[in-house]
Structure formats: structure tokens, C-alpha cells
């Protein structure tokens, strides 16, 4: 009876509910700081959950924007927006060498991506869009690393022999080898990310089941 009376004397809102509350109290952390920590934890958990569910949409959206800007830049040049177009063109040099002889022109102005890079990013986007549909019906397993290296080989041979002056590549070979590498990269990288997201989702589901 005495133990019950003593426990009832403590207001419900001030009782520690778990070991984290006790740790905070022992560390002298104020309730306001504890509430702020709780908000950060919930925000982090929510962001992680959102990315786990929508990571492929983020990747596809980023690739679509990246390709779209590369295609729109020569149109901006043609429209007289020289300053912004020039800034974008120079920024894309971090992703492509932008050789004029290897690039497409729109309206008389060069695109930000050469033909091979355009094929790589476009095929990667197409694979990502295909994965968005395919994963609804079956589990997509990633490509092995040695198959990814095989997908890289045609591009390496085409670009390497041209770099050393042994031969001159063509636009169709650049597009073809770039597309092969792009699809292989999508299958390898996106497949691994998809598997990791599924494993993480399963772990979260198990943790929630134990908590209940």
C-alpha cells in the first residue's frame, strides 16, 4: 500500500518512461533540450523513411533535370540569354569534356554534354524509369561487379583507341558504347541501392513489430 501511495504522489507527466529519460535527467539536460532532441530524432527518422521510399524518384528527377538543362542551354544561347547559358555550360565541364567535335548542336549552339555522356545519362535515366515500373511486379537483382566491368569495356576500347590516335570513333559508336555503360551502371548501382532500401525497410518493420 505504501509503495502504491508513493508512486501515485508523482505526477504522470514527470515520471521517466524509459532509459533515455533517465539518462537525460542524470546528465542534467533540461526538458526543453530533451524536447528539441526528440524533434530532431523524429525529423531524422521521417527523412530517412521518406528517402527509403522515394530514393528512386529523387535519382530519376535529378537525372531528368541534369539532361534537360544540358539540352536547354543551347536554346538559351539562341534566345539571347548568354550570361546564364555560359555559366551553365562552364559548370557542366565538371561532368563532361564538352569537345565540340563530339557534341550535338541545337540551333547552332553546342549542348553541354558530348554524345557519349548524353547517352550515358539518358540510358541511366531510362533504366531508372524502367526500374520504377518493374519493381512493382518483381524483385530486381543488381548486376555483378564483373558484368559491370564488361559493360564498361566497349566504351573503354572505343575511347582508349581514339585517345591514343589509333582510330577515330563515330557518333554512333559513342552513343552505343555510352548507352551500354549507362544501362550497366544503372543495373549495378541502382540495383544495389534498391536491395539496401528493401533490407532497411524490413529491419524497420521488425523493430516496430518488437516495439508493439
C-alpha positions in Angstrom: 0.0 0.0 0.0 2.8 2.4 0.9 4.5 1.7 -2.4 1.4 2.4 -4.3 0.8 5.7 -2.4 4.3 6.8 -3.1 4.1 6.1 -6.8 0.8 7.9 -7.1 2.3 11.0 -5.5 4.5 11.5 -8.6 2.6 13.3 -11.4 2.3 11.2 -14.5 3.9 13.8 -16.7 7.1 13.8 -14.6 7.7 10.1 -14.4 10.6 8.8 -16.6 9.1 6.5 -19.2 12.3 4.8 -20.5 16.1 4.7 -20.1 16.6 7.7 -22.4 14.5 9.9 -20.0 16.6 8.7 -17.0 19.9 9.3 -18.9 18.7 12.9 -19.7 17.8 13.5 -16.1 21.2 12.2 -14.8 23.0 14.3 -17.4 21.1 17.4 -16.2 19.6 18.0 -19.7 16.6 20.4 -19.4 13.1 19.4 -20.6 13.4 22.0 -23.4 16.6 20.4 -24.7 15.0 17.0 -24.4 12.1 18.2 -26.5 14.4 19.7 -29.1 16.3 16.4 -29.3 13.1 14.5 -29.7 12.1 16.8 -32.6 15.5 16.2 -34.3 15.2 12.4 -33.9 11.7 12.4 -35.3 12.8 14.6 -38.2 15.7 12.4 -38.9 13.6 9.3 -38.8 11.0 10.8 -41.0 13.6 12.0 -43.6 15.2 8.6 -43.6 11.9 6.9 -44.1 10.9 9.3 -46.9 14.2 8.7 -48.7 13.9 5.0 -48.4 10.6 5.0 -50.1 11.3 7.7 -52.7 15.0 7.5 -53.4 14.5 6.3 -57.0 12.2 9.2 -57.7 14.9 11.6 -56.4 17.5 9.9 -58.6 15.3 10.0 -61.7 14.3 13.6 -61.1 17.9 14.7 -60.7 18.9 12.9 -63.9 16.0 14.3 -65.8 16.9 17.8 -64.6 20.5 17.4 -65.4 19.8 16.2 -69.0 17.1 18.7 -69.5 19.3 21.6 -68.6 22.0 20.3 -70.9 19.5 20.3 -73.8 18.0 23.6 -72.9 21.3 25.5 -72.6 21.8 25.9 -76.4 18.2 27.1 -76.6 19.0 29.7 -74.0 22.0 30.8 -76.1 19.8 31.1 -79.1 17.3 33.2 -77.1 20.0 35.7 -76.1 20.4 34.5 -72.5 24.2 34.4 -73.0 25.2 35.0 -69.4 23.2 32.2 -67.7 23.8 29.8 -70.6 27.5 30.4 -70.4 27.6 29.8 -66.6 25.7 26.5 -67.0 27.9 25.5 -69.9 31.1 26.0 -67.9 29.6 24.3 -64.8 29.0 21.1 -66.9 32.7 20.8 -67.6 32.9 19.0 -64.2 30.8 16.2 -65.8 31.9 16.2 -69.4 34.9 17.3 -71.5 32.5 19.1 -73.9 34.5 18.6 -77.1 32.7 20.3 -79.9 33.6 17.6 -82.4 31.9 15.0 -80.2 28.8 17.0 -79.3 25.4 17.8 -80.8 24.3 21.3 -81.7 20.9 22.8 -81.2 20.0 25.9 -83.1 23.7 26.4 -83.9 24.8 26.2 -80.3 26.7 23.3 -78.6 25.0 21.2 -76.0 26.5 20.9 -72.5 27.1 17.1 -72.9 29.0 15.3 -75.6 27.3 12.5 -77.4 28.7 9.7 -75.2 27.9 11.5 -71.9 24.4 12.2 -73.2 24.0 8.5 -74.0 25.3 7.5 -70.5 23.0 9.8 -68.5 20.0 9.2 -70.8 20.2 5.4 -70.6 20.8 5.6 -66.9 17.6 7.7 -66.6 15.7 5.2 -68.8 16.8 2.3 -66.7 15.7 4.2 -63.6 12.3 4.8 -65.1 12.1 1.1 -66.1 13.0 0.1 -62.5 10.2 2.3 -61.2 7.7 0.1 -63.0 9.5 -3.3 -62.8 10.0 -3.3 -59.1 6.2 -3.2 -58.5 6.0 -6.7 -60.0 9.2 -8.5 -59.1 12.4 -8.2 -57.2 15.2 -6.7 -59.3 18.6 -8.1 -58.5 21.7 -6.0 -59.2 24.3 -6.8 -61.8 27.5 -8.3 -60.5 30.6 -6.2 -60.5 32.3 -8.2 -63.2 29.4 -7.8 -65.5 29.5 -4.1 -64.9 33.2 -4.1 -65.9 32.1 -5.9 -69.1 29.6 -3.2 -69.8 32.4 -0.6 -69.4 34.7 -2.4 -71.8 33.2 -1.3 -75.1 33.4 2.4 -74.1 36.9 1.9 -72.8 38.1 0.4 -76.0 36.3 2.9 -78.2 37.6 5.9 -76.2 41.0 4.5 -75.5 41.9 3.7 -79.1 40.8 7.1 -80.1 42.7 8.8 -77.3 45.9 7.2 -78.4 45.4 8.1 -82.0 44.9 4.5 -83.3 41.5 5.3 -84.8 38.7 7.8 -84.9 35.4 6.9 -83.3 32.0 7.8 -84.8 29.0 9.4 -83.2 27.0 6.2 -83.4 29.8 4.2 -81.6 29.9 6.9 -78.9 26.2 6.7 -78.4 26.1 2.9 -78.4 29.0 2.4 -76.0 27.8 5.2 -73.8 24.3 3.6 -73.6 25.7 0.2 -72.8 27.8 1.6 -70.0 24.8 3.7 -68.7 22.5 0.7 -68.6 25.2 -1.4 -66.9 25.8 1.4 -64.3 22.1 1.7 -63.6 21.7 -2.1 -63.2 24.7 -2.3 -60.9 24.3 0.9 -58.8 20.5 1.3 -58.7 20.1 -2.4 -58.1 22.3 -2.3 -55.0 20.5 0.8 -53.7 17.2 -0.9 -54.2 18.4 -4.0 -52.3 19.7 -1.9 -49.4 16.4 0.1 -49.2 14.4 -3.2 -49.0 16.7 -4.6 -46.3 16.4 -1.3 -44.3 12.6 -1.4 -44.7 12.5 -5.0 -43.4 14.7 -4.1 -40.5 12.4 -1.1 -39.6 9.4 -3.3 -39.8 10.9 -5.9 -37.4 11.9 -3.1 -35.0 8.4 -1.7 -35.0 6.9 -5.2 -34.5 9.1 -5.8 -31.4 8.2 -2.3 -30.0 4.5 -3.2 -30.2 
